[in-house]
Structures are given as C-alpha cells and as structure tokens.
C-alpha cells in the first residue's frame, strides 16, 4: 500500500503512517469571507490532508492557492491544492506556483480543468495552454531550480505533485495507462472521482495498484434524493442501478445515512489497494464531515484489531 516516497512525505515527523490516510475536499467560498469555512474544519480529528478545489466545475470561487495558505496557517492542516490549466497560461502558472510555495503550500494536484461551458460563465474563454501532464512537467522544471525560459530561480520549490484519476470511465485500462504517464511526469499520488460501486472500485484499484502511485478513492455522501439526482448528472460520475434503487427505497430522512453506508462499503472493498480515502464534499459539507468521522473511527478500530 505504501510507496517509497509518496504523499506521506508531507506528514509531520512522528505521525503514524502504517494506516490508510484521510483527506477531505474543501471548496473555497464565493467571496472574501473565509471565517465560516475555516471554523467548520477547526476541530476535525483524524484528517491528514485537505484537498482545496480550484473553481470546480468552472464556477468561480476564491483563489485555491490563497485559501490553502489560510487553512494551513490558521488550522495547521496540510493542503493538497488543485491547480487548473483552464484559467492560466504558463506565465501565470509559474507565478502562482512560486507564490504558493512562498505561502507554505507544498503539494499541487495538477488538473487540466473542467470545460468552461459547464460553469456559470459559459461564454468565458478557457486557456488550456498545457494539460495536466504539461503542468506536471512545469512543476518539475521549477523544482529543478529553473523557469520555463531557462532562468535560474532565486530560491525554488520542491512540490509533491498529485493528479486525479477516474475509475468510472468506460475503458479502465486506458485510464490506468494515462495514470502511468502522469506518474512518469512526476505525480506521486492520485485523488479519484467519487465511486459508488464497490465491485467496480475494487476491480479498478486492484488493477491500478501496479502503477506504484499512491491512490485515494473518492467517496461522496449526499443528503437527499434531489442532491443524489444532481450528482448522477455530473460528468465523470457513474452511479449503479443498485445504489439508485437503494436510495429511492428509503425514507427521505434516511437518504444521508444510506449514502454513508454506501461510501463505507466502497472503502472496505478497496482498502487493500489504496493509500487512503478522499472525502468529496459536494453540496453536503456537514455530511462529508460525518463520513470523515466514521472513516477515522473505522481506521482506528482496524489498527487496534491488528495489534490484538
């Protein structure tokens, strides 16, 4: 389950690493007031990382890099920060990466980015000067002490790069090949899109384990049938008929609990093949925190049983 130099290098010294790691997605606010979001995560136990999104689904939010620095400074949580090629050319990408390192950010999740047409300003122009692999190569260049023009940097970063992976694709073998190309470009870990089918998840992550990259399975709880229906329409997400039937069969007040049960089933199925769990907040941040607590307790219980 562990790599020689994976994402665990970001953890503080002395932290136990012979266990699955836990990461939660945080969406920056749409505005300058960060207090409500910061307070929400102030006393969450068991978290190893927070994944800060970058105007996900092309919907404008406060800067992911700035917000990640705030989270780290205020709460001491280690951020792994999404950086999208959709909104920046290579000059801006380099500038933002240097600035983020100076502010304490140590890990970047390299994203090509969602199409602007799915967002709230569909007439906006996407940049896409490079894709995620191009961004990984850019990060490697900065890590080596030079910029893309070949100039020596006066102090350089040493980022731990990550990427995303989608177990829901029609051709899993092609997705694993893309994952390997990303690893060859420098990625050491991958956060997955949310998965709802335990068998599908197990098959994918068992096959992908050979890539040698640290993988985090995406788990997304939902609080209502309405939010479930919305999630099912998000590009890149696939919900099996069995889960849909289970959700529609329970009383409305039990949908959230049912979604937590589904997420735990997936977690149990893939535990031997992943480095940890990536809890996706979606539109239910409080339910995501409930899932984090359940996962944290489950991980601790598993460690106790191993000792006994």
C-alpha positions in Angstrom: 0.0 0.0 0.0 2.9 2.4 0.7 5.3 3.9 -1.8 9.0 4.7 -1.0 8.5 8.4 -1.5 4.7 9.1 -1.7 2.4 11.6 -0.3 3.3 10.6 3.3 6.4 12.8 3.0 4.1 15.7 3.6 3.1 14.5 7.0 4.7 15.9 10.2 7.5 13.9 11.7 6.3 11.2 14.1 2.9 10.8 12.6 1.9 7.1 12.2 1.9 6.1 8.6 1.1 2.4 8.7 -2.5 3.1 8.1 -4.8 4.5 5.5 -4.6 8.3 5.2 -7.6 10.6 5.2 -8.3 13.6 3.0 -11.3 15.8 2.7 -12.2 18.2 -0.1 -12.8 21.8 0.8 -14.4 24.3 -1.5 -13.3 27.9 -1.0 -16.1 30.4 -0.6 -17.6 32.5 -3.3 -16.4 35.8 -1.8 -13.8 37.1 0.6 -15.3 36.0 3.9 -13.4 32.8 4.9 -14.4 32.6 8.5 -17.4 30.2 8.2 -15.5 27.7 6.2 -12.4 27.9 8.4 -14.5 27.4 11.5 -16.2 24.4 10.1 -12.9 22.5 9.9 -11.3 23.8 13.1 -11.8 20.8 15.3 -12.0 17.9 12.9 -9.9 15.0 14.1 -8.2 12.2 12.1 -7.6 14.3 9.0 -4.2 14.1 7.3 -4.8 16.4 4.3 -7.4 18.8 2.9 -7.9 19.0 -0.8 -8.7 22.6 -1.8 -10.6 22.9 -5.1 -9.9 25.4 -7.8 -13.2 26.9 -9.1 -14.5 23.4 -9.6 -17.0 22.8 -12.5 -15.8 26.2 -13.8 -17.7 28.1 -11.1 -15.7 31.0 -9.7 -14.5 30.7 -6.1 -11.9 32.4 -4.0 -8.3 31.5 -5.1 -7.5 27.9 -4.2 -3.8 28.8 -3.5 -4.6 31.7 -1.2 -7.3 29.8 0.6 -5.0 26.8 1.1 -2.4 29.0 2.7 -5.0 30.4 5.1 -6.1 26.9 6.0 -2.6 25.8 6.8 -1.7 29.0 8.7 -4.9 29.0 10.7 -5.6 25.3 11.3 -2.3 23.6 10.7 -3.9 21.2 8.2 -1.7 20.2 5.2 -3.4 21.2 1.9 -3.1 19.4 -1.4 -4.2 22.1 -3.8 -5.9 21.8 -7.1 -4.4 23.9 -9.9 -6.3 24.1 -13.2 -4.8 24.8 -16.6 -8.2 26.1 -17.7 -7.7 29.6 -16.3 -3.9 30.2 -16.7 -1.2 30.4 -19.3 2.3 29.1 -18.5 3.4 32.5 -17.2 0.6 32.7 -14.7 1.0 29.0 -13.7 4.7 29.6 -12.9 4.0 32.8 -11.0 1.2 31.2 -8.9 3.3 28.2 -8.1 6.2 30.3 -6.8 3.8 32.4 -4.8 2.0 29.4 -3.3 5.3 27.9 -2.2 6.3 31.1 -0.5 3.0 31.0 1.4 3.6 27.5 2.6 1.8 25.3 0.0 3.8 22.1 -0.5 1.6 20.0 -2.8 -0.2 20.6 -6.1 -2.9 18.5 -7.8 -2.3 19.1 -11.5 -5.6 19.4 -13.4 -6.4 20.1 -17.0 -9.7 21.6 -15.7 -13.4 21.3 -16.4 -14.7 22.9 -19.6 -15.9 26.5 -19.1 -19.2 25.5 -20.8 -20.3 23.6 -17.7 -19.8 26.6 -15.4 -21.7 29.7 -14.5 -19.9 31.8 -17.2 -20.1 29.5 -20.3 -19.1 32.4 -22.6 -15.7 32.7 -20.8 -12.6 31.6 -22.7 -10.6 28.7 -21.5 -6.8 28.9 -21.7 -5.7 25.2 -21.7 -2.2 26.2 -22.9 -1.0 23.0 -21.3 -2.8 20.0 -19.9 -2.2 18.2 -16.6 0.9 16.4 -17.9 2.3 19.7 -19.2 1.7 21.2 -15.7 3.5 18.3 -14.1 6.5 18.9 -16.4 6.3 22.6 -15.5 6.3 21.8 -11.8 9.3 19.5 -12.3 11.2 22.4 -14.1 10.5 24.8 -11.2 11.5 22.1 -8.7 14.8 21.8 -10.5 15.6 25.5 -9.9 14.8 27.0 -13.3 11.8 28.6 -15.0 10.5 27.6 -18.4 12.7 30.2 -20.1 15.8 28.6 -18.5 16.4 31.3 -16.0 17.8 30.3 -12.6 15.4 30.9 -9.8 16.3 32.8 -6.6 15.0 30.0 -4.4 13.0 27.2 -5.8 10.1 25.0 -4.7 10.1 21.3 -4.0 6.5 20.4 -4.7 5.0 16.9 -4.2 2.7 16.7 -7.2 -0.6 14.8 -7.4 -3.2 14.2 -10.1 -6.8 13.0 -10.5 -8.0 9.6 -11.8 -11.4 8.4 -12.8 -12.4 4.8 -12.1 -15.8 5.4 -13.7 -14.5 5.5 -17.3 -15.7 3.0 -19.9 -12.1 1.9 -20.6 -10.3 1.4 -17.3 -7.2 0.1 -19.0 -6.8 3.4 -20.9 -7.3 5.3 -17.7 -4.6 3.3 -15.9 -2.2 4.0 -18.9 -2.9 7.7 -18.5 -2.2 7.4 -14.8 1.1 5.8 -15.5 2.0 8.6 -17.9 1.2 11.1 -15.2 3.4 9.2 -12.8 6.3 9.2 -15.3 5.8 13.0 -15.4 6.3 13.3 -11.7 3.0 12.6 -9.9 3.3 10.6 -6.7 -0.4 10.4 -5.7 -3.9 10.5 -7.3 -7.3 11.5 -6.0 -10.1 9.7 -7.6 -13.5 10.8 -8.8 -16.3 9.6 -6.4 -17.1 5.9 -6.8 -20.4 4.3 -5.7 -20.0 0.7 -6.9 -17.8 -1.4 -4.5 -17.1 -4.2 -7.1 -16.2 -1.7 -9.8 -14.0 0.2 -7.4 -12.2 -2.9 -6.2 -11.5 -4.1 -9.7 -10.2 -0.7 -10.8 -7.9 0.0 -7.8 -6.6 -3.6 -7.7 -5.5 -3.2 -11.4 -4.2 0.3 -10.9 -2.1 -0.6 -7.8 0.6 -1.9 -10.1 1.2 1.7 -11.2 3.0 2.3 -7.9 1.2 5.6 -7.4 -0.5 6.4 -4.0 -4.2 6.4 -4.7 -7.1 7.9 -2.8 -10.6 6.6 -3.5 -13.2 9.3 -3.8 -16.2 9.0 -1.5 -19.2 11.3 -1.9 -22.1 11.4 0.5 -25.4 13.1 -0.3 -28.2 14.2 1.9 -31.3 14.0 -0.3 -32.8 12.3 -3.4 -32.5 15.7 -5.1 -28.8 16.0 -4.4 -28.4 12.4 -5.5 -30.1 13.1 -8.8 -27.8 16.1 -9.3 -24.7 14.1 -8.6 -25.7 11.5 -11.1 -25.7 14.1 -13.9 -22.1 15.3 -13.1 -19.7 14.4 -15.9 -17.3 11.6 -14.9 -19.6 10.1 -12.2 -21.4 6.8 -12.6 -24.0 5.5 -10.1 -25.0 1.9 -10.4 -28.7 0.9 -10.6 -28.4 -1.0 -7.3 -27.4 2.2 -5.4 -30.1 4.3 -7.1 -32.7 1.7 -6.1 -31.5 1.7 -2.5 -31.6 5.4 -2.3 -35.1 5.7 -3.7 -36.4 2.9 -1.5 -35.7 4.6 1.9 -37.5 7.4 3.7 -36.2 10.9 2.8 -34.7 11.4 6.3 -32.6 8.2 5.8 -31.0 9.1 2.5 -28.0 10.7 4.1 -27.3 7.7 6.3 -27.8 5.4 3.3 -25.2 7.4 1.4 -22.7 7.0 4.3 -23.3 3.2 4.3 -22.6 3.1 0.5 -19.4 5.1 1.0 -18.2 2.7 3.7 -18.9 -0.3 1.5 -16.7 1.1 -1.2 -14.0 2.0 1.4 -14.0 -1.6 2.7 -13.8 -3.0 -0.8 -10.7 -1.0 -1.9 -8.8 -0.7 1.4 -6.1 -3.2 0.5 -5.3 -1.4 -2.8 -5.3 2.3 -1.9 -3.3 4.7 0.2 -6.3 6.3 1.7 -9.7 7.9 1.3 -10.7 11.2 -0.3 -14.0 12.5 1.0 -15.7 14.8 -1.5 -17.8 17.5 0.0 -20.1 18.2 -2.9 -23.1 20.1 -1.7 -23.1 18.4 1.8 -20.0 19.5 3.7 -21.5 18.6 7.1 -22.4 15.1 5.9 -18.8 14.8 4.5 -17.5 15.6 8.0 -19.7 12.8 9.3 -18.2 10.4 6.8 -14.7 11.6 7.9 -15.5 10.8 11.5 -16.9 7.3 10.5 -13.8 6.6 8.4 -11.4 7.8 11.2 -13.1 5.6 13.8 -13.0 2.7 11.4 -9.3 3.1 10.7 -8.5 3.3 14.4 -10.6 0.2 15.2 -8.7 -1.6 12.4 -5.4 -0.7 13.9 -6.5 -1.9 17.4 -7.6 -5.2 15.9 -4.3 -5.6 14.2 -2.5 -5.2 17.5 -4.7 -7.6 19.3 
